[in-house]
């Protein structure tokens, strides 16, 4: 190696060392704390993105943070239903989950997707434990109730979405036991009801309920957008619950971003320190958000 090459090599190594030094205060701040990460969207179908995500999760565990992964799988459920010839019915954009659909959802979420994520984390050097909300009574679910307006009479009518639930109770014992044993819980959004039925739960909602119950330092919702944008398409980096209400009222946030922000607000008001909406398509976006002063998404916090 020439003197020039050696100098360049030393400079590159020094730059890496400086990155670690810059990240040290953040590592110290979050050591021993819990992060709940909702993983889903297009990244789930991209092997390179899945590998990056798994490496990030293993890195968090290695520096003393306790990550809990909650995953979705709507597109995969839809594909499997189509493959099996099971017809899907939608009301106001929500899938009606009958018994056959619920069985397919549990098979895809608790089976294929969950174990695939466990494998990615294992390949990155971590020890993952794949579970669902049914295991060890992690999540008790209640049936979701929704209403819709009759277009003719404009009268509110109850609609039955079938086996779609939302968390009513969270027992974090299995998560804390796994974390203290050096494992990374990977949770499928399925819960058991007190009525004995199995319910499919929205993954964002599941992650928010778990983050609140754990008193997590951060809830991360990895999405397919950079975060919350204002009307000029600029990223809003820091929001309070009151800001969210204002942005809903003036039409700045619409569509699918509204329930995501509502999940974040509910989580921070119920015990989670802060929630972050991040673009899961950006390589290592979570690390940029955690270990740099600039951040990479939209932070929602109470104070």
TIMIVEX-827402 format. One record per residue (C-alpha): residue in three letters; chain; x negated, y, z negated. Coordinates in steps of 0.02 Angstrom, whole numbers, always signed. Example, Ala and Ser with C-alpha at 12.3 -4.5 7.8 and 13.67 -1.06 7.14 Angstrom:
BEGIN
['ALA','A',[-615,-225,-390]] ['SER','A',[-684,-53,-357]] 
END
This chain:
BEGIN
['UNK','A',[+0,+0,+0]] ['UNK','A',[-70,+170,+49]] ['UNK','A',[-84,+316,-71]] ['UNK','A',[+64,+402,+14]] ['UNK','A',[+173,+247,+3]] ['UNK','A',[+124,+224,-179]] ['UNK','A',[+170,+405,-218]] ['UNK','A',[+339,+385,-132]] ['UNK','A',[+371,+224,-226]] ['UNK','A',[+328,+306,-392]] ['UNK','A',[+443,+453,-350]] ['UNK','A',[+587,+334,-313]] ['UNK','A',[+561,+240,-476]] ['UNK','A',[+553,+404,-572]] ['UNK','A',[+718,+457,-494]] ['UNK','A',[+798,+295,-552]] ['UNK','A',[+730,+323,-727]] ['UNK','A',[+800,+500,-729]] ['UNK','A',[+972,+433,-680]] ['UNK','A',[+968,+315,-829]] ['UNK','A',[+911,+454,-946]] ['UNK','A',[+1052,+567,-885]] ['UNK','A',[+1176,+427,-917]] ['UNK','A',[+1111,+391,-1094]] ['UNK','A',[+1223,+515,-1188]] ['UNK','A',[+1377,+441,-1105]] ['UNK','A',[+1321,+264,-1145]] ['UNK','A',[+1298,+314,-1327]] ['UNK','A',[+1467,+401,-1330]] ['UNK','A',[+1563,+250,-1268]] ['UNK','A',[+1464,+108,-1347]] ['UNK','A',[+1584,-7,-1439]] ['UNK','A',[+1737,+75,-1361]] ['UNK','A',[+1864,-7,-1247]] ['UNK','A',[+1904,+36,-1066]] ['UNK','A',[+2060,-32,-982]] ['UNK','A',[+2044,-39,-793]] ['UNK','A',[+2190,-68,-674]] ['UNK','A',[+2122,-143,-513]] ['UNK','A',[+2225,-158,-355]] ['UNK','A',[+2262,-82,-187]] ['UNK','A',[+2161,-105,-30]] ['UNK','A',[+2002,-139,-129]] ['UNK','A',[+2070,-310,-177]] ['UNK','A',[+2060,-369,+2]] ['UNK','A',[+1884,-304,+34]] ['UNK','A',[+1744,-423,-22]] ['UNK','A',[+1614,-284,-30]] ['UNK','A',[+1728,-173,-136]] ['UNK','A',[+1770,-322,-248]] ['UNK','A',[+1585,-359,-272]] ['UNK','A',[+1549,-176,-317]] ['UNK','A',[+1694,-175,-439]] ['UNK','A',[+1635,-335,-524]] ['UNK','A',[+1459,-267,-541]] ['UNK','A',[+1526,-107,-620]] ['UNK','A',[+1630,-205,-746]] ['UNK','A',[+1481,-315,-792]] ['UNK','A',[+1372,-159,-812]] ['UNK','A',[+1499,-83,-931]] ['UNK','A',[+1493,-240,-1038]] ['UNK','A',[+1303,-241,-1033]] ['UNK','A',[+1290,-63,-1104]] ['UNK','A',[+1407,-103,-1250]] ['UNK','A',[+1576,-51,-1180]] ['UNK','A',[+1720,-175,-1190]] ['UNK','A',[+1812,-178,-1022]] ['UNK','A',[+1984,-255,-1001]] ['UNK','A',[+2041,-279,-820]] ['UNK','A',[+2225,-279,-772]] ['UNK','A',[+2258,-320,-589]] ['UNK','A',[+2402,-301,-468]] ['UNK','A',[+2444,-399,-313]] ['UNK','A',[+2600,-333,-226]] ['UNK','A',[+2537,-356,-47]] ['UNK','A',[+2476,-532,-86]] ['UNK','A',[+2645,-577,-162]] ['UNK','A',[+2733,-510,-8]] ['UNK','A',[+2619,-611,+107]] ['UNK','A',[+2648,-772,+9]] ['UNK','A',[+2837,-746,+6]] ['UNK','A',[+2834,-724,+194]] ['UNK','A',[+2727,-879,+216]] ['UNK','A',[+2847,-982,+110]] ['UNK','A',[+2999,-910,+197]] ['UNK','A',[+3069,-829,+39]] ['UNK','A',[+3174,-677,+86]] ['UNK','A',[+3144,-515,-11]] ['UNK','A',[+3279,-388,-51]] ['UNK','A',[+3238,-208,-94]] ['UNK','A',[+3344,-79,-184]] ['UNK','A',[+3281,+100,-182]] ['UNK','A',[+3110,+34,-134]] ['UNK','A',[+3101,-91,-279]] ['UNK','A',[+3089,-277,-244]] ['UNK','A',[+3229,-379,-320]] ['UNK','A',[+3142,-525,-407]] ['UNK','A',[+3254,-677,-410]] ['UNK','A',[+3197,-842,-487]] ['UNK','A',[+3108,-902,-327]] ['UNK','A',[+3019,-736,-306]] ['UNK','A',[+2968,-734,-489]] ['UNK','A',[+2891,-907,-474]] ['UNK','A',[+2791,-854,-320]] ['UNK','A',[+2736,-693,-407]] ['UNK','A',[+2670,-789,-557]] ['UNK','A',[+2582,-914,-445]] ['UNK','A',[+2495,-777,-345]] ['UNK','A',[+2455,-660,-491]] ['UNK','A',[+2406,-784,-627]] ['UNK','A',[+2331,-907,-504]] ['UNK','A',[+2247,-850,-344]] ['UNK','A',[+2212,-666,-381]] ['UNK','A',[+2168,-686,-564]] ['UNK','A',[+2044,-826,-535]] ['UNK','A',[+1967,-739,-385]] ['UNK','A',[+1927,-588,-495]] ['UNK','A',[+1858,-702,-630]] ['UNK','A',[+1743,-778,-498]] ['UNK','A',[+1683,-607,-436]] ['UNK','A',[+1637,-557,-614]] ['UNK','A',[+1550,-724,-644]] ['UNK','A',[+1450,-700,-484]] ['UNK','A',[+1395,-530,-548]] ['UNK','A',[+1331,-609,-708]] ['UNK','A',[+1477,-582,-824]] ['UNK','A',[+1588,-700,-925]] ['UNK','A',[+1770,-668,-879]] ['UNK','A',[+1924,-744,-958]] ['UNK','A',[+2076,-751,-843]] ['UNK','A',[+2242,-737,-934]] ['UNK','A',[+2417,-667,-912]] ['UNK','A',[+2528,-571,-1030]] ['UNK','A',[+2608,-737,-1078]] ['UNK','A',[+2448,-804,-1157]] ['UNK','A',[+2438,-792,-1348]] ['UNK','A',[+2589,-678,-1347]] ['UNK','A',[+2489,-536,-1270]] ['UNK','A',[+2639,-447,-1193]] ['UNK','A',[+2822,-469,-1236]] ['UNK','A',[+2931,-404,-1095]] ['UNK','A',[+3107,-338,-1082]] ['UNK','A',[+3212,-334,-925]] ['UNK','A',[+3198,-171,-827]] ['UNK','A',[+3360,-78,-801]] ['UNK','A',[+3382,+46,-660]] ['UNK','A',[+3525,+148,-590]] ['UNK','A',[+3564,+214,-417]] ['UNK','A',[+3693,+336,-350]] ['UNK','A',[+3832,+270,-239]] ['UNK','A',[+3817,+370,-77]] ['UNK','A',[+4005,+385,-61]] ['UNK','A',[+4062,+429,-237]] ['UNK','A',[+3894,+495,-303]] ['UNK','A',[+3927,+391,-460]] ['UNK','A',[+3779,+313,-553]] ['UNK','A',[+3783,+124,-542]] ['UNK','A',[+3674,-4,-632]] ['UNK','A',[+3567,-113,-520]] ['UNK','A',[+3498,-284,-562]] ['UNK','A',[+3316,-307,-511]] ['UNK','A',[+3311,-484,-576]] ['UNK','A',[+3154,-541,-666]] ['UNK','A',[+3067,-372,-668]] ['UNK','A',[+3011,-321,-841]] ['UNK','A',[+2916,-192,-941]] ['UNK','A',[+2811,-213,-1098]] ['UNK','A',[+2906,-196,-1262]] ['UNK','A',[+2770,-265,-1376]] ['UNK','A',[+2582,-292,-1357]] ['UNK','A',[+2481,-407,-1470]] ['UNK','A',[+2298,-371,-1433]] ['UNK','A',[+2226,-516,-1534]] ['UNK','A',[+2172,-619,-1382]] ['UNK','A',[+2090,-467,-1301]] ['UNK','A',[+1993,-420,-1457]] ['UNK','A',[+1941,-601,-1488]] ['UNK','A',[+1879,-621,-1309]] ['UNK','A',[+1788,-454,-1311]] ['UNK','A',[+1698,-490,-1474]] ['UNK','A',[+1643,-658,-1402]] ['UNK','A',[+1559,-571,-1255]] ['UNK','A',[+1696,-606,-1129]] ['UNK','A',[+1788,-489,-1011]] ['UNK','A',[+1977,-515,-1010]] ['UNK','A',[+2059,-513,-838]] ['UNK','A',[+2247,-495,-859]] ['UNK','A',[+2385,-538,-736]] ['UNK','A',[+2541,-428,-755]] ['UNK','A',[+2661,-564,-809]] ['UNK','A',[+2751,-565,-976]] ['UNK','A',[+2871,-676,-1072]] ['UNK','A',[+3035,-607,-1137]] ['UNK','A',[+3116,-647,-1303]] ['UNK','A',[+3254,-724,-1196]] ['UNK','A',[+3131,-857,-1137]] ['UNK','A',[+3118,-792,-960]] ['UNK','A',[+2959,-743,-868]] ['UNK','A',[+2950,-565,-802]] ['UNK','A',[+2845,-482,-668]] ['UNK','A',[+2777,-315,-734]] ['UNK','A',[+2709,-167,-636]] ['UNK','A',[+2519,-175,-656]] ['UNK','A',[+2501,+12,-693]] ['UNK','A',[+2633,+0,-829]] ['UNK','A',[+2550,-157,-901]] ['UNK','A',[+2379,-73,-905]] ['UNK','A',[+2449,+83,-988]] ['UNK','A',[+2536,-17,-1125]] ['UNK','A',[+2379,-118,-1160]] ['UNK','A',[+2269,+39,-1163]] ['UNK','A',[+2386,+120,-1289]] ['UNK','A',[+2392,-35,-1400]] ['UNK','A',[+2202,-50,-1399]] ['UNK','A',[+2174,+136,-1431]] ['UNK','A',[+2062,+131,-1278]] ['UNK','A',[+1937,+270,-1244]] ['UNK','A',[+1989,+268,-1061]] ['UNK','A',[+2125,+199,-949]] ['UNK','A',[+2071,+193,-767]] ['UNK','A',[+2198,+176,-627]] ['UNK','A',[+2103,+135,-468]] ['UNK','A',[+2206,+192,-319]] ['UNK','A',[+2193,+227,-132]] ['UNK','A',[+2182,+417,-151]] ['UNK','A',[+2048,+531,-227]] ['UNK','A',[+2159,+578,-373]] ['UNK','A',[+2291,+712,-400]] ['UNK','A',[+2284,+848,-268]] ['UNK','A',[+2356,+1024,-273]] ['UNK','A',[+2457,+1096,-130]] ['UNK','A',[+2296,+1148,-41]] ['UNK','A',[+2232,+968,-55]] ['UNK','A',[+2101,+1012,-186]] ['UNK','A',[+2066,+883,-321]] ['UNK','A',[+2136,+926,-493]] ['UNK','A',[+2007,+860,-614]] ['UNK','A',[+2083,+894,-785]] ['UNK','A',[+2268,+888,-832]] ['UNK','A',[+2373,+891,-990]] ['UNK','A',[+2547,+814,-1006]] ['UNK','A',[+2624,+987,-987]] ['UNK','A',[+2530,+1012,-824]] ['UNK','A',[+2601,+850,-758]] ['UNK','A',[+2779,+907,-794]] ['UNK','A',[+2745,+1072,-706]] ['UNK','A',[+2670,+987,-553]] ['UNK','A',[+2821,+872,-542]] ['UNK','A',[+2941,+1018,-556]] ['UNK','A',[+2860,+1122,-417]] ['UNK','A',[+2841,+974,-298]] ['UNK','A',[+2650,+965,-302]] ['UNK','A',[+2656,+781,-350]] ['UNK','A',[+2779,+667,-264]] ['UNK','A',[+2812,+485,-219]] ['UNK','A',[+2704,+350,-295]] ['UNK','A',[+2592,+471,-388]] ['UNK','A',[+2734,+517,-507]] ['UNK','A',[+2749,+346,-593]] ['UNK','A',[+2559,+333,-602]] ['UNK','A',[+2548,+500,-693]] ['UNK','A',[+2694,+454,-805]] ['UNK','A',[+2601,+295,-852]] ['UNK','A',[+2446,+399,-894]] ['UNK','A',[+2547,+523,-999]] ['UNK','A',[+2635,+383,-1094]] ['UNK','A',[+2467,+299,-1128]] ['UNK','A',[+2380,+455,-1196]] ['UNK','A',[+2530,+502,-1301]] ['UNK','A',[+2536,+326,-1375]] ['UNK','A',[+2354,+306,-1427]] ['UNK','A',[+2237,+302,-1275]] ['UNK','A',[+2106,+440,-1281]] ['UNK','A',[+2118,+486,-1097]] ['UNK','A',[+2171,+415,-929]] ['UNK','A',[+2090,+435,-760]] ['UNK','A',[+2160,+415,-584]] ['UNK','A',[+2017,+367,-467]] ['UNK','A',[+1991,+319,-286]] ['UNK','A',[+1948,+134,-293]] ['UNK','A',[+1885,+141,-113]] ['UNK','A',[+1734,+246,-165]] ['UNK','A',[+1587,+135,-213]] ['UNK','A',[+1552,+143,-401]] ['UNK','A',[+1678,+285,-427]] ['UNK','A',[+1709,+225,-604]] ['UNK','A',[+1525,+239,-649]] ['UNK','A',[+1517,+414,-575]] ['UNK','A',[+1667,+463,-681]] ['UNK','A',[+1597,+389,-841]] ['UNK','A',[+1411,+423,-833]] ['UNK','A',[+1400,+594,-750]] ['UNK','A',[+1457,+768,-802]] ['UNK','A',[+1543,+801,-636]] ['UNK','A',[+1665,+655,-638]] ['UNK','A',[+1753,+581,-488]] ['UNK','A',[+1942,+585,-515]] ['UNK','A',[+2085,+663,-613]] ['UNK','A',[+2074,+654,-803]] ['UNK','A',[+2235,+661,-905]] ['UNK','A',[+2219,+695,-1091]] ['UNK','A',[+2314,+772,-1236]] ['UNK','A',[+2180,+895,-1291]] 
END
